C-alpha cells in the first residue's frame, strides 16, 4: 500500500472512531443535553442546557467522574431513574435540578459518591442509597415535594454522610431502613406529611445531631415491625419543634442527649 493510501486509511479510521465516540458515548461538555437521555457517561460531563427525558436520564459508566448540571434541569416523565450510579467510586453529581422521576439518583454498590447542590423536586424518591452504598456524601441539597420519601438508606448501606440539606413538604424526609453508621447532621426538615426522619428495623450505629425537625406530622419516628425496632442509634443536640408529634414509637435501646423539644402538640406519642 502506498503512503497516500496509508494516510487515507488512517484518516478514515479516525473519522469512524470520532463518530462512534460521539454517537455511543455522548459524553463531554460539547454534547447536546437532549441527546443524553439513557446515555452511559464515561467522561466528565457539563450540561449546556436542560434535558427532558421520556425514560431514564444518565447512567454513570466509569469511576472518577464529575457530572455538573451547570444550573440546568433534568426532567423525567414521572417514572424511571434520573441518574444511576452502580458499581462506581469517586463520582460527583452537582449543581442543578432533577425532577419528576421515580428515583432522581439511585446509588448501588458504590463508594465515595458526592451529591451536592441539587434541587430535587416532585420525584417519588429523590435519592435511593441501596445495598453496598458505602462512604457516600449527600450535602447542601434541597429536597421538596417527594411523594414517597426524599432519601432512602437501605440495608447494607454503611457510613454515609447526610448533612446541611433542606427538606420541604416531602412525605418522609429521611428513612433509615437498615442503614448502619450513617451520620445525619445539620439538616432542616419541615412540612413532612408522615415523618421528618424515620428509623426502621436493623438501623443501628447511626448518629443524628444538630438537625432542626419542625412542622411535620411526626418529627422523628421509630417504626415497629414483627422483628423488632431500631436500636443502638444516637440522637443529640437536635431541635424538634412545632410538630404534631415530636418523637413517635418505642425508643428503648437508643441514646438521647441534649435534644430540644419546643412547641410540639405532643412531645412524644406511640
N, C-alpha and C positions, 0 to 999 in steps of 0.2 A: 504494500500500500504506500502511495506517495505521501510526502509531508503534508500536502494540501488536503488529501483525503483524511489523514490522521487528525488534522486540525478541525475539519468539518465534523468528523465523528465526535470529537471532544466537545465541540460547541453544542451539537445535538444532544449529547448526554447531559450536559449542564442544563440545557433548557428543559429537558424531560424531568430532571431532578427538581428544578425550581417549581415546575407545575405540580409535581407530586407534593412537595413541601407545602405549597400554598393551598392546594385543594384538600389534602388529607389532614395535615397538622393544624392549619388555621390558627396559628399562634403568633404573638408578637404585636407590637403597638400599631402596626400599619393595617392589621386585619379589620375588616368591616364588622361591626358588632352584630348585625342581624345575620351574618353568615356563621356565627359561632354556636348557635343553639345545637346541643348534642355533641359538640366537638370535644375531643380529647386534647387537653392543653399540655404541651411538653416543653414550653419555654415561657419566660416571664411574659405576662400579658397586661397591657394597659388599654382599657376600653376608650374609644374615641367618641362614642355616642351610645344612646340607650339600646338595650337588647330586649326584644319581645319574643318569647318562645311559645310555640304551640305544644311542646312537650318538655323534656328536661333541658336544663341550661348547660353548664360547663362540667366537664369531668377532668379532674386533676390527674395527669398521666405521668408525672415524674416528681422526684424529690427536689427540694430546694427551690421551689417556685414562688414567685410573688404574683398574685392576681390583684391588680389595682383597678377598682371600678371607676376611679378618677371622677367621682362625683355623679356618675351615671347610674341608671336603674336597670336591673334585670327583672322583668315581669313574666310571671308564669300564667298558665291557663286555668289555675285553680287545682292543678294536680302536678305530679312529677317532683323532681328534685332540682333546686336552683344550682347548687354547686355540690358535687360529690367528691369526697376525698377517701380513697380506700387503699390501705397498704402503703401509705406515704409518710415521709418525715420532712420536717423543716419547711412547712408551707405557710405562706402569709396571704390572708384574704382581707382586703381593707378598702374603705373609702367610697361608699356609695349606698344604694338601696337595693334590697331584694324583697320582692313582694308577690303575693298570691300563688305560692307553691304549696303542695302538701308538706314538703320539708324544704326549707330555704337552703340550709347547709347540713349535709349528712357526713359525719366523720366515722369511719370504721377501721379498726386495726391500724391506727395511725398515731404518730407521736410528734410533739413539738409543732403542732399546728397553731397558728395565731390568727384569731378572728377579731378584728378591731375596727372601730369607727364605721360600723354599718348600721343603717336603719332597716330593721326587719318589720315589715308592715303587712298585716292581713294574711299571713300564712296560717295554715293549720298548725304547723310546728316550725318554729324558726330554726333552732339548732338541735340536732339529734346526735349526741355523743354515744356511739354504740360500743359494743364489746371490743376490747382492745384499744380503746382510746386512752392514751397514757401521756400525761405531762403536757396537755394542751392548755391554751390560754384563750379566754373569751373576755375582752375588756373594751370599755369605752363605747359600747353599742347602745342603741335604742331599740327596744322591743315593744311593739304596740299591736293590739287587736289580734293576737294569736288565738285561734278558735279552739285549739286543744291545749297547747302549752307553749311557752316561749323557749325554754331549754329543758331537754330531757337527758339525764345522765343514767345510762343503763348499767346492768350488771357487768362486772369486769371492766368498768371504766374507772381508772385509777389516777390519783394525784393530778387532777385537773384544777385549774385556777379560774374562777368566775369572779371578776372584780370590776368595780367602777361602771357598772351598767345601769341603765334606767329602763324600768318596765312600767308600761301604762296600759291598762284596760285589757289585759290578757285573761283567758280563762284560768290558767295556772301560770304563775311566773316561772318557777324553777321546780322541777320534780327530780329528786334524788332517788332513783329506782334501782337500788343495788350498788350505787356509787360508793367507792372506798377512797378515803384520804383526800377528798376534794376540799378546797378552800373556797368559800363563798363570802366575799368581803366587800364592804363599801358600796353595795348596790342600793338603789332606791326602787322599791316595788310598791306600786299603788294600783287601785282600781281592778284588782283580780276578782272575777265573778265567783270563783270557787276557793282558791287559796293563793297567797303570795308565794310561799315556799312549802313544799310537801316532802316528807320523808316516807319512804316505803321500806318494806322488809329487806334485810340484808345490807342496807345502807349503814356503814359503820366507819368510824375514824374520820368523819367529816367535821370541818370547823366552819361555823357561821359566826362572823364577827363584824361589828361596825356597820351593819346593814340598817336601813330605815325601811320598815314594812308598815305601810299606813293605808287606811281607807280601802281595805279589802274585805270581802265576805269573811274570810279567815286569814289571819296574819301568817302563822306558822302551824302546820298540821302534821301530826304523826298518824299514819294510816295503820289500821289493824287488819290483819288477814288471819286465816286459819293457821298459818305457820308462824304467827307472832308479829312483832313490830320492830322497828329500827332501834338499835342500841349502840352505845359507845361513841356517840357524837357529842360535840361541844358547842354550845351556843353562848357567846359572851359579847357584852357591850353592844347589843342590838337595841334599836328603838322600835317598839311595837306599839303603834298609836292609831287611834280612831278607826279601828277595825270593828266589825260586828262582834267577832270573837278574836281575841288576841292569840291565844295558844290553844289548840284543839288536839284531843286524843291522849292516849297513855304515853307518858314521857319517862317512865321508870327506866333506869339504865343509861340515861343521858345526863350530861353535865350542863348546868346553867350558872353563869357568872355575870353579875352586874348588868343584866338586861333591864331596860326601862319600859314599863307598860303605862301608857298615857292615853286617857280619854276613850278607851275601847268601851263598847256597850257592856261586854264582859271580858275580863282579862283571860279567863280560862273557861273551856267548855268541853264536853265529852262527845 
